[in-house]
Amino acid sequence: MTNFVRWLVPAVRRFRAMLVKELKQLGRDRVLLAFILYAFTVDIFLAASGVSLSLNNAATLVQDHDRTAASRELTGRFRPPYFRIDGQVAHDRDGLAALDSGQAMILLSIPPDLQKNLATGRQSQVAMQVDTTNSVLGFLATSDARQILARFGLESALARLGMPAGGAQAALPVVNNEIRVWYNPNQDDSWFMGISQMLNITTVFSVLLPAAAMVREKERGTVEQLVVSPLSPLGILLPKVVSMTGVILCGIALSLFLILIPLFGIPVKGSVGLFFGLSALYVFTTAGLGLFAATIARNLAQAGMLSILILAPMLFLSGAWTPPEAMPSWLRGLMFASPLHYYLDIAFGVLLKGQGVGELAVSIAGMGGIGILVFAAGLVLFRRQFD
């Protein structure tokens, strides 16, 4: 026991000295500190407020060949917040020119004799041409328009039969939707985009900061001095990871308590302590990837390029940008090698669902397992580099 205490006290002192050294070095780099502050505040605010996954005020042009009360009724249903009628066109070429130039997203063409066909029970075809350059918005536009047209057709048929619009439920076998929306009752895009961007920024700095700190030692020639000192490889690397973890956790706190909660009303239904504890585990996991890049790179430029190679697949395979269900089966398997995939489940589970350790055990185990493997690999490479 006495020998352990004799070993522990100097080890703690060395660790504390290295930790203070890392924080002082980071504090002298005011440009990097300003970038960290910007990323965890302004960038997250812009992502939460400026990025929307829903259809809003889609610019719509109408080509009305019927010009009757029925056509005006149909046109009036394409209204905000989803659609916005920007005007009428007389010819197809004018509408297509507007689609080509980006002035309009939708061209709605109403055929002649629409009102007459509805009154006599004959079929009418309403054409809609959509700019699907943005495939997500194009899909939403066609889906919403299909519902509008279906509702308009049903109500017109009921009116022809002398029944009110609500009479369909009594006269026809209608299936009613009883939808209950959980965890984000208003389906507010800012909640998802804000949290996702916070996790992405956390990932970027978790890789870049430890890599930059290690490569900076190489460029200044101080890493050789550290290697010949009484410090072990773990004693050199661990203070770098711990100091950067503390900085990143401060950035997460700024994002949550300065931006996401007060400005966007994002609730924190789970344990804040659990979220920050698991965030520290995640930073440790991804810091191992940064140290891995630092052992290969000789300067900051190389470390930056290697970090991009590491970050790109992590971000794309996390499930934040593309739902796992939309990925090919072989690519979906690779997704489980991305620690960000597990961190997404943890963050949304704790913040929005109020989940605890029991519900998140699989994600915690997966993220922790990857962290141990990656950090151990980085430690081995660092040791071999200077043996």
N, C-alpha and C positions, 0 to 999 in steps of 0.2 A: 504493500500500500504506500509505504514511504517512497519507494522508487518511482511509483506511478505519479505521485504528487511532485516529485523532483523533475519528472519529465513534463508534466502537464503545465506547471507554472511558467517555465520558459517558453513552451509552445504557445501558450495563450498570449504571452507578451509579444512574441514574434508575429503572431497572427494579427494582434491589435496594431502593431507598428506598420505592418504591410497594409492593413485596411485603411489606416489614416493616410498612408502614402498614396494609395489609389484614389481616395476621395480628394486629396489635395491636388493631384494631377488633373483630375476631372474638373475641379473647381477653377483651375487656371485656364481651361479651354472654354472661354465665354461663348464662342461661336457655337460649339457643340451643345452647351447648356441652353442657349437660345433656341436652337433647333429642336431639342427635346421638349422645351416648354411649348413651342409652336405646335409640334406634332400632337401632343397630348391635350391641347386645348383648341386652338383655331382649326386645325385639320379635322378633328373629330366633330366640331360644330358644323363645319362645312359639309361633311359627309352626312350628318344626321339631318340637316335642314335642306340641303341642296340635291340630294339623290333620292329619287322616288321610284318605286317598283310598280306603281299603279298608273292607270290611264287618267290623265287630267287635261280637260279642255283640248281634245284632239281637233285640230283644224279640219273642218268638213265643208266641202262644196256640194251644192245640190243642183242636179240637172232635172228639172221638173217638166216632163212632157204632158202631164195631165192637167195641172193647174186647177184643181178642184178642192173642195173642203176636205176630202179624204187625203189628198196629197199634202195639204197644209197640216193636217192633223199628224200625219206620219213624220213630216219634217220637224214639227214642234217637239217630238219626243226625243230627238237627238239634241239634248240640252245639257248645260253644265250640271254637275262638275266633270262628267266624262267626255262630253262632246261640246263643240262650239261651232255653230253655223257661221261661216265667214262670207257667205254670199251665194249667188246663183250663177250658173254658166249655161250658155245656150247650146254649145257644141262639145262633143267628146274631146276634140283636140285641145280646147281651152282647159278642160279639167285635167287631161293627161299632162299638159304642159305645166300646170300647177303642181302636180305630183312629182314630175321630173325635177322641177326647180326647188322643191321642198317647201313651197308656200302653203301646201295643203297636205294632209295625211290621208284623207278619205274623200272619194268622189261617190256620192249617192245618186244613182240614176233611177228616177221613178218613171215607169212606162206610161204611155197614153192609155186611156180608158180604165185606169185603176179603179176609180169610183164605180164605174158601170160594172166592171167585173166583180167587185165585191158585192154589189147589190144583187147580181144575178147568180152568185155562187160559182163563178168561173175563176180559174187560177190566174194569178198575176205574178210576174217575176220582177222583183226589185233587185237591180244590180248594185253591187258595192265594190269599188276598186280601192285597195288599201296599199299604202306604202309600207312594206314590211322590211325596210332596211334595218330597223330595230325590231328583231323578231319577237321580243317579249311584248312590246307595245302593239305590234301588229296582231299578235294572237289575242291580246286583251280587247282590242278594238273590234275584231271580228266576232269574238265571243259575246261582248256586250251588245253589238248590233243584232246578232242573231236572236238574243233574248227580246230585244225591242220589237223586232219584226214578228216574232212568234206571238208575243202578247198582242200586238196590233191585229194580227190575223185572227186570233181567237176572239177578241172583242168584236171585230167586224162580223164574224160568223154568228156570234150570239145576237148581235143587233139585228141581223137579217132575219133571225128566227123570232125576234120580238122578245128577247130575254135580256135582262140587265147583265152587266159585266160580272157581277158576283154570282150570277145564276149558274155558272159553269160547274161549281162545286156540287150543286144539287142535281144537275141534268147530266153531267159527264163524270166518268170515273177518273178524278184528278188526284194525283199524288202530291201532297203538300210537304214542303221541306220544313223541318223543325231543326234549325241550325243553332247550335250554341258555340260561341267563340270563346276559347279559354286563353288565359295568360296574356293576351293582347286584345282586349275586348273591342277596341276601336280600330283594330288592324292598322295601327300607326306604323308606317314605314320607318319613321325616325328611330323607333326603338331598336329595330333589327339593324339598321344601317349604322347607328351610333355605337352600339355594342360591338358589332362586327369590326368596325374600323378601329375601335380601341384595342381589340384583340390582335388585329393585323399590325398596328403600330407597336404593340408590345412584342410581337414576334420579331419584327424588323430590328428593334433596338436590342432585344435579347441575343441576337446573333451578332450584330455589328459592334456593340460596345465592348464585349469581352475580346472579340477579334482585334479591334482597333487598339485596345489597351495592351494586348500581347505583342502586336506588331510594332507598336511605338517603342517598346523595350528593345526590340531587335534593331530598329533604325538608329536608336541612340547608343547602342552598344552596351546597354546596362543589363541585358538579359544574361550575358556571360558572367557579370559580377554576381547576379542573383544565383546562378547555377553553382558557383564555387563558394557561396556563402553556406552557413549551417542549415539553410532552408531546404526542405525536401521539394520535389516537383509538386506534390500536393500542396505544400505550404506556400508555393509561389502562385499556383493557379487558383486555389480556393479563395484567397482574399479578393482577387479580381472579380470572381463570380459573385461573391457576397456583396461587394460594394456596388457593382452594377445592378444586382437584384434590388438593393435598397433604393437606388435611384429610379429604377423602373416602377417599383411599387409606389413611390411618391408620385410618379407620372400618372399611374392608374388612379390614385386617390384624387388627383386634380381633375381627371376626366370624369370620374363618377360624381364627386361632390361639388364641382364647380360648373360642369357643363351638362351632363346627362340627366342627373336627378333634378336640379332646379330649373333648367331651361326646357327640358323635354318631358318632364314628369315620369321618367322611368322609375318604376317601383323596385325596391330591393326587398323581395319577399323572403329570402333566405338569410343565412348568417353572413354578415360582412366579414367576420374573422375567418370563417371557412373559405370564403372567396379569396381573400388576400393570402391565406396560407397555401391554397392550391395554386394561386398565381405565382407565388414564390417557387413552388415545385416546378411549374411550367417554365419559368425563367431559367431555373437551374438546368432543366432538360434542354432547352434550346441554346443555352450558353455553351453547352458541350459541343454543339455544332459550330459555334463561333470559334472555340478553341481549336477544333479540328481544322478549320480553315486557316487559323493563325499559324499552326505548325507547318503548313505547306507554303504559305505566302511569305515573301521576303520584304514586302513594303505595303503601305496602306492601299495603294492602287490595286495590287494583286488581291489583298484581303477583301476589298470592296467587290471585285469581280467574282471571287469565289463565293462570297456571301450571297450575291445575286443568284448564282447557280443553285445555291442551297435553298434560298427563300422562295424562288419561283414555284418549284413543285410543291413545297409546303403549303403555299397560299392557294394554289389551284386545286390541290387534292384535299383541302380541308373540309369542303362542303359549304363554305360561306358564300362562294360565288356561284357554284353550280350544285344543285341538290344531288345527293348521292344516287337517288333513283334515276336521274337523267344521265348518269355516267354509264359507259360500257361495263360489262361485268368484270372484264380483266382489269380495267382501270379502278373499279370500285374496290378491288382487293388491295391495290397499292395505297388507297386512302388511309388504311389502318396503320401505315408506316409514318404518317404525318402526325406529330404530336399536337399540332393545331386542331386536328379533327377532334381529339379528346378534350382539348381545352374549350372548344366551342360548346360541346355538350355540357361541360362543367359550368361554364359561365352562364349560359342561358338557363341551365337547370337551377343554379343557385339564385340568380338575380330575378328571373321571371317566374319560375315554378316553385321556388322555395324548397328545393330538394336538399337532402342531407347526404352524409357519407354513405349510408346504405344504398340509396338509389344510384349514387355515382361511383360505386365501388369498381365497376368494370373500367370506366374511363380513367379513374385514378390509377388503377393498376397498370393499364396500358401506357399511360403517360409516364408514370414512374419507371416502368420497365425500360422504355426507350431512353429515358434520361440516364439511368444507370449505365446502360450499354454505351451510349454516346460519350458520356463524360469519361468513362473508363478508357474508351478508345482514344480520346484526346489526350488523356494523361499518359497512356503508353507511348503514343507518338511523340509527345513532348520529351519524355524521358529518353527515348531512343535517339532523338535529334541531338542530344547533348552528351550521350554516353561516349 
